[in-house]
Amino acid sequence: MHTWRRIKADGTEWEVRIISEPGGEGAEREIIEFRALDGSSQPRRTAVPRDTLSDLSDDDLAAVYRRAAPIAGDHYGRPGKPMNDAR
């Protein structure tokens, strides 16, 4: 079983996962997702350079979290129409 990294932000513990690689093989970026372990917040996603997640410090990862947008709302976290891939 794979253990994903976790961070604490906004009073919640988040699991950080790589969910896809845009463009398939040879792509320069991959999508990472922050998922609240207690289910209290919508997942957040953003793109990062490929194969960098394991090299990010906790401070760097917190900065990536801050720029990640909730997937079921707009950039400001307001509710909106969920994306087709929202679970």
Residue pairs with C-beta under 8 A, 6 or more apart in sequence:
4 15
4 16
4 17
5 15
5 16
5 53
5 61
6 13
6 14
6 15
6 16
6 37
7 13
7 14
7 16
7 34
7 58
7 61
7 62
7 65
8 14
9 34
9 62
9 65
9 66
10 41
12 36
12 37
12 38
12 40
12 41
13 36
13 37
13 38
14 34
14 35
14 36
14 37
14 44
14 65
15 34
15 35
15 37
16 32
16 33
16 34
16 53
16 61
16 65
17 32
17 33
17 35
18 30
18 31
18 32
18 33
18 53
19 31
19 32
19 33
19 45
20 30
20 31
21 27
21 29
21 30
21 31
21 50
22 29
22 30
22 31
22 47
23 29
27 50
28 49
28 50
29 47
29 48
29 49
29 50
30 47
30 48
30 49
30 50
30 51
30 53
31 45
31 46
31 47
32 45
32 46
32 47
32 48
32 53
32 64
32 68
33 43
33 44
33 45
33 71
34 43
34 44
34 45
34 65
34 68
35 43
36 42
36 43
41 70
42 70
42 71
42 72
42 73
42 77
43 70
43 71
43 72
43 86
44 65
44 68
44 69
44 70
44 71
45 68
45 69
45 71
46 64
46 67
46 68
46 69
48 56
48 64
53 61
56 64
69 75
70 77
71 82
71 83
71 85
71 86
72 79
72 80
72 82
72 83
72 86
73 79
73 80
74 80
